[in-house]
């Protein structure tokens, strides 16, 4: 019995119908299309830098996602007039009946809670920001491209993070890291093109679930999925050989397994078999590259003077940013870092300082380190969450330990390096940091701009799936924000 026959006996109902759905049309169309694989969307070869649509500014991306939604009016969006509104209700003329979460929709009051933190001007342009909690970031503010007018339709965490990472609230799409891996390929055959790090916050008052679906390759070939590095112990489970198995024996085993998988791939044509072959080979090469990569103890003291002593602690945000620099330095295309506990429904005054201490010096150190190594101009750094927070207090009282609910109508993000324009502030919100009044930036626009910096036209950068040209920016209108591009 052949492998193909075995496969047919084991396939489920969905696989059976998927295998037979194009039988009639395939016979008629096969002479018109030279590569029948295009009908099934089985493009397995990534694009490379030579296929860029225009000159590439960024070759790498380090994406720092603050899970939970940082409060924009407590960090980046200075609203001094709100001091006059303390404990007064948010006017209906501002809210305009907009959707609220169930955590505050039943409140009888929406009292204004001004930021308790000190803002001052920083940089050559005198940008107003929270210098009390972000003193190190203030030192490098001229390198940042600050967007104050981001917005999204998603109002709850799971769909909002999904939209921020994949361009769609519906799960199952490729994330931006997978798109970059597919579009730019790899610069180091011994490391993945896309690596994910989940940093542990020092304050763990309200941790959000972070799903592996966020770094899935979706309908792209499986080799473009993110490879998650653990914060403690072995960076990658089961990477090393079992006890008593020498390298030459493991090599022989993999060679035999590869031949079997190639036979299966020839008979069945399942692209996941091809992915499995590549993953085994990558794992074998990573046995040498990963230990050297994670040996941060060899870094000089000058490195920790940049990132701070927390960078010596595995799993911390500072350690993760240092590891991101080492990954980029070795050719990794996309490094995704998640930092949790930015979901401030209560105790903003108590929790926000701890969150900022985790990221402030580390972000400064990352920027300066990349500059010193000549990598800043080709590495795009992204910082932000999935939405913003409300100016009114959750719970109906503007008390000292006030909280803020989710707010998708406006939030702040920043970029640095990689061809982005430093020292720029783009977009403006009203006095309540509630509605955008100038230069709105949708997630689609942000993704289009990131792809532009990577040399890709978001309208042409597509992958054939289920008969459609699928894109990160979807089918709705998206635009590149030229004012953000250096």
Residue, then its C-alpha position, 0 to 999 in steps of 0.5 A: x500500500x502506498x503512502x498516498x493510499x495510507x494518507x487517504x485512509x487517515x484523512x478527515x472529512x474536511x481534508x477529503x473535500x478540500x482535496x476534491x474541490x478543484x478536480x473538475x476545474x483543474x482539468x480545464x485550467x491546467x493548460x492555462x496555468x503552468x504551475x498548478x501549485x498556484x491554484x492551491x496557494x502553495x507558494x513556499x519560496x519567500x521573496x527576498x530583498x531583490x524583489x523590493x518594490x522600492x529602496x529598503x530602509x529597514x532590514x530588521x524589526x524589533x517590535x515591543x508590544x505592551x500587552x494590555x494597552x498603555x495609558x496615553x494620557x499618563x505617558x505621551x498625550x499631555x492634557x493639562x486642562x484636565x486638572x480643571x475637570x477633576x471629578x467632573x463627568x465626561x461630557x456627552x458631547x465628547x463621548x457621543x454615545x460611543x461604545x464602552x466595555x461592560x466594565x464601565x457601561x453600567x456606571x452612573x458617572x464618568x468622572x475625569x481622572x487627570x494624570x497624577x504624573x509630572x510632564x515636562x518638555x524634552x528634546x530639541x523640539x520641546x516635546x511634552x511627555x512623562x519625564x517623571x517615569x520615562x527619564x531615560x526615554x526622554x534622553x533619546x526622544x529626538x530619535x522617536x517618531x511619536x504617533x498620538x492618533x492611532x485608533x482601532x475598532x477593537x475594544x477587548x484585548x484578544x481581538x485588539x491584539x490580534x488586529x494589531x499583530x495580524x491586521x484583522x480581529x479574526x484569528x488565523x491570519x499571519x502575524x506581521x512577523x511572519x509577513x516580514x519573514x516571508x517577504x525578506x527571507x533570512x540572513x542567517x541559516x542557523x537562526x529563525x527569521x522570526x523570534x518571539x520573547x515574552x518578558x516578565x513584568x516586575x509587577x504581576x497584578x493583572x496579567x493578560x493571556x498571551x496566545x501562541x496564535x499571535x505569532x502563527x504563520x496562518x496561511x503562509x508556509x509554516x516555516x514563517x511562524x515565530x519561534x518562541x524562546x523561553x525566559x528560563x532554562x533551555x531557550x528552546x525545549x528538546x533542541x539538544x540531543x538526548x543523553x547518549x546520542x552523539x551529533x553524528x548519529x543525530x545527523x544520520x537520523x535526520x538524513x533518514x527522516x528527511x528522505x522519508x518526508x521527501x517521499x511523502x511530500x512527492x506523493x501527497x504534496x502537503x506543504x506542511x511536510x516540506x515545513x517539517x523537513x526545514x524545521x528539523x534542519x533548523x533545529x539541528x543548526x540551532x544546537x550550535x547557534x543558540x547557546x552562543x546567542x544566549x551567552x549574554x554573560x560575555x557582554x562587557x560592563x559597558x552594555x549593562x551601563x546602557x540597559x541597566x543591571x536588570x539586563x543580567x536577569x533572564x526573562x526581564x524586559x531589559x534582558x529581552x531587549x539585549x537579546x533582541x540586539x544580539x538576534x538582530x546582530x546575527x541576522x534575525x529579521x523580526x524580533x517580537x517582545x511582549x511585556x505584560x500587565x499594562x491593563x490598568x483597570x485600577x491602581x494606575x498610580x501604583x502600577x504604572x511606575x513599575x511598568x515604566x521602570x521595566x521598559x524605560x532604561x531598556x528602550x534607551x539602551x537598545x537605541x543607543x546600543x544599535x547606534x553604536x553598532x551601526x544597526x540603528x538605521x537599518x533596524x525599525x523599533x516599534x513600541x505600543x499596545x493594542x489600544x489606549x485608556x479612558x480619561x474617566x475613571x473606572x468605578x465612578x470615582x476619581x480617587x487616588x488609585x483610579x483605574x482606566x478602561x479600554x479606549x480604542x478611539x485614540x492611543x499613542x505609539x512610537x517608532x525609532x530607527x529603520x528609516x522612520x523620522x526621528x523627532x516627529x509628533x504626528x496626530x492630535x487628540x482633543x483636550x480629553x484624549x478621547x477623540x482624534x482631531x488631526x491626522x488619524x492613523x488606523x492600524x492598516x495605515x501603520x502596517x502599510x507604513x511599516x511595510x513601506x520602510x521594509x521596501x514593500x508596497x502593501x497593495x502588491x505584497x500578497x500571498x495567494x490563498x483560497x483564490x484570493x490575494x491576501x494582504x496584511x493590510x486587508x482589502x480596505x483602504x490603507x495609506x502610507x503615512x509619508x510624514x513618518x518616513x525619513 
